[in-house]
Protein backbone atom coordinates (compact mmCIF):
# COMPACT_ATOMS: atom_id res chain seq x y z
CA UNK A 1 0.00 0.00 0.00
CA UNK A 2 1.36 3.35 -1.06
CA UNK A 3 -0.16 6.81 -0.88
CA UNK A 4 -0.31 6.86 -4.67
CA UNK A 5 -2.75 3.91 -4.48
CA UNK A 6 -5.31 6.01 -2.58
CA UNK A 7 -8.05 8.01 -4.33
CA UNK A 8 -6.63 11.51 -4.88
CA UNK A 9 -9.92 13.26 -4.11
CA UNK A 10 -10.58 11.55 -0.77
CA UNK A 11 -9.09 13.25 2.29
CA UNK A 12 -10.14 10.92 5.11
CA UNK A 13 -10.71 7.19 5.48
CA UNK A 14 -12.67 5.27 8.11
CA UNK A 15 -11.00 2.82 10.46
CA UNK A 16 -12.64 -0.05 8.57
CA UNK A 17 -11.27 1.15 5.25
CA UNK A 18 -7.75 1.44 6.67
CA UNK A 19 -7.97 -1.97 8.32
CA UNK A 20 -9.07 -3.49 4.99
CA UNK A 21 -6.15 -1.83 3.19
CA UNK A 22 -3.69 -3.72 5.36
CA UNK A 23 -5.71 -6.85 6.11
CA UNK A 24 -5.70 -6.22 9.85
CA UNK A 25 -8.39 -5.82 12.52
CA UNK A 26 -9.71 -2.43 13.58
CA UNK A 27 -8.69 -3.34 17.13
CA UNK A 28 -5.11 -3.57 15.89
CA UNK A 29 -5.32 0.01 14.60
CA UNK A 30 -6.79 1.26 17.86
CA UNK A 31 -3.99 -0.48 19.77
CA UNK A 32 -1.31 1.06 17.57
CA UNK A 33 -2.95 4.44 18.05
CA UNK A 34 -2.56 4.07 21.81
CA UNK A 35 1.03 2.83 21.58
CA UNK A 36 2.45 5.19 18.93
CA UNK A 37 1.96 8.93 18.73
CA UNK A 38 2.64 8.93 14.98
CA UNK A 39 -0.94 7.74 14.37
CA UNK A 40 -3.41 10.41 15.37
CA UNK A 41 -6.67 10.15 13.42
CA UNK A 42 -9.27 12.86 13.72
CA UNK A 43 -12.57 11.98 15.29
CA UNK A 44 -15.88 13.28 14.04
CA UNK A 45 -18.78 14.33 16.29
CA UNK A 46 -19.83 10.71 16.70
CA UNK A 47 -16.31 9.75 17.75
CA UNK A 48 -15.55 7.82 14.55
CA UNK A 49 -11.89 7.82 13.60
CA UNK A 50 -11.04 9.48 10.30
CA UNK A 51 -7.55 8.67 9.02
CA UNK A 52 -5.65 11.15 6.86
CA UNK A 53 -3.19 10.06 4.20
CA UNK A 54 -0.36 10.86 6.62
CA UNK A 55 -1.96 8.60 9.23
CA UNK A 56 -2.19 5.85 6.61
CA UNK A 57 1.49 6.30 5.79
CA UNK A 58 2.29 5.88 9.50
CA UNK A 59 0.12 2.75 9.64
CA UNK A 60 2.00 1.42 6.61
CA UNK A 61 5.30 1.95 8.42
CA UNK A 62 4.07 0.22 11.58
CA UNK A 63 2.62 -2.61 9.52
CA UNK A 64 5.98 -3.06 7.82
CA UNK A 65 7.87 -3.11 11.11
CA UNK A 66 5.51 -5.36 13.07
CA UNK A 67 3.94 -7.65 10.49
CA UNK A 68 6.58 -7.90 7.78
CA UNK A 69 9.80 -7.49 9.76
CA UNK A 70 8.48 -9.16 12.93
CA UNK A 71 9.36 -6.46 15.45
CA UNK A 72 7.59 -6.35 18.78
CA UNK A 73 5.84 -3.12 19.76
CA UNK A 74 8.88 -2.11 21.84
CA UNK A 75 11.22 -3.08 19.00
CA UNK A 76 9.22 -1.01 16.50
CA UNK A 77 9.25 1.91 18.92
CA UNK A 78 13.04 1.65 19.23
CA UNK A 79 13.47 1.56 15.45
CA UNK A 80 11.26 4.63 15.05
CA UNK A 81 13.26 6.49 17.68
CA UNK A 82 16.70 5.58 16.38
CA UNK A 83 16.42 4.71 12.69
CA UNK A 84 13.12 6.07 11.42
CA UNK A 85 14.35 7.32 8.04
CA UNK A 86 16.00 3.96 7.35
CA UNK A 87 12.79 2.13 8.30
CA UNK A 88 10.75 4.42 6.02
CA UNK A 89 13.06 3.70 3.09
CA UNK A 90 12.89 -0.03 3.72
CA UNK A 91 9.09 0.11 3.91
CA UNK A 92 8.99 2.03 0.61
CA UNK A 93 11.18 -0.53 -1.13
CA UNK A 94 9.14 -3.38 0.28
CA UNK A 95 5.88 -1.83 -0.97
CA UNK A 96 7.34 -1.27 -4.44
CA UNK A 97 8.59 -4.85 -4.61
CA UNK A 98 5.14 -6.14 -3.63
CA UNK A 99 3.57 -4.03 -6.37
CA UNK A 100 6.06 -5.30 -8.97
CA UNK A 101 5.48 -8.88 -7.85
CA UNK A 102 1.71 -8.46 -8.21
CA UNK A 103 2.18 -7.01 -11.71
CA UNK A 104 4.45 -9.91 -12.70
CA UNK A 105 1.96 -12.45 -11.40
CA UNK A 106 -0.79 -10.74 -13.36
CA UNK A 107 1.35 -10.76 -16.54
CA UNK A 108 2.17 -14.39 -16.02
CA UNK A 109 -1.50 -15.32 -15.70
CA UNK A 110 -2.22 -13.61 -19.02
CA UNK A 111 0.31 -15.76 -20.88
C-alpha positions in Angstrom: 0.0 0.0 0.0 1.4 3.4 -1.1 -0.2 6.8 -0.9 -0.3 6.9 -4.7 -2.8 3.9 -4.5 -5.3 6.0 -2.6 -8.0 8.0 -4.3 -6.6 11.5 -4.9 -9.9 13.3 -4.1 -10.6 11.5 -0.8 -9.1 13.2 2.3 -10.1 10.9 5.1 -10.7 7.2 5.5 -12.7 5.3 8.1 -11.0 2.8 10.5 -12.6 0.0 8.6 -11.3 1.1 5.2 -7.8 1.4 6.7 -8.0 -2.0 8.3 -9.1 -3.5 5.0 -6.2 -1.8 3.2 -3.7 -3.7 5.4 -5.7 -6.8 6.1 -5.7 -6.2 9.9 -8.4 -5.8 12.5 -9.7 -2.4 13.6 -8.7 -3.3 17.1 -5.1 -3.6 15.9 -5.3 0.0 14.6 -6.8 1.3 17.9 -4.0 -0.5 19.8 -1.3 1.1 17.6 -3.0 4.4 18.0 -2.6 4.1 21.8 1.0 2.8 21.6 2.4 5.2 18.9 2.0 8.9 18.7 2.6 8.9 15.0 -0.9 7.7 14.4 -3.4 10.4 15.4 -6.7 10.1 13.4 -9.3 12.9 13.7 -12.6 12.0 15.3 -15.9 13.3 14.0 -18.8 14.3 16.3 -19.8 10.7 16.7 -16.3 9.7 17.7 -15.6 7.8 14.6 -11.9 7.8 13.6 -11.0 9.5 10.3 -7.5 8.7 9.0 -5.7 11.2 6.9 -3.2 10.1 4.2 -0.4 10.9 6.6 -2.0 8.6 9.2 -2.2 5.8 6.6 1.5 6.3 5.8 2.3 5.9 9.5 0.1 2.8 9.6 2.0 1.4 6.6 5.3 1.9 8.4 4.1 0.2 11.6 2.6 -2.6 9.5 6.0 -3.1 7.8 7.9 -3.1 11.1 5.5 -5.4 13.1 3.9 -7.6 10.5 6.6 -7.9 7.8 9.8 -7.5 9.8 8.5 -9.2 12.9 9.4 -6.5 15.4 7.6 -6.3 18.8 5.8 -3.1 19.8 8.9 -2.1 21.8 11.2 -3.1 19.0 9.2 -1.0 16.5 9.2 1.9 18.9 13.0 1.7 19.2 13.5 1.6 15.4 11.3 4.6 15.1 13.3 6.5 17.7 16.7 5.6 16.4 16.4 4.7 12.7 13.1 6.1 11.4 14.4 7.3 8.0 16.0 4.0 7.4 12.8 2.1 8.3 10.7 4.4 6.0 13.1 3.7 3.1 12.9 0.0 3.7 9.1 0.1 3.9 9.0 2.0 0.6 11.2 -0.5 -1.1 9.1 -3.4 0.3 5.9 -1.8 -1.0 7.3 -1.3 -4.4 8.6 -4.8 -4.6 5.1 -6.1 -3.6 3.6 -4.0 -6.4 6.1 -5.3 -9.0 5.5 -8.9 -7.9 1.7 -8.5 -8.2 2.2 -7.0 -11.7 4.5 -9.9 -12.7 2.0 -12.5 -11.4 -0.8 -10.7 -13.4 1.3 -10.8 -16.5 2.2 -14.4 -16.0 -1.5 -15.3 -15.7 -2.2 -13.6 -19.0 0.3 -15.8 -20.9 
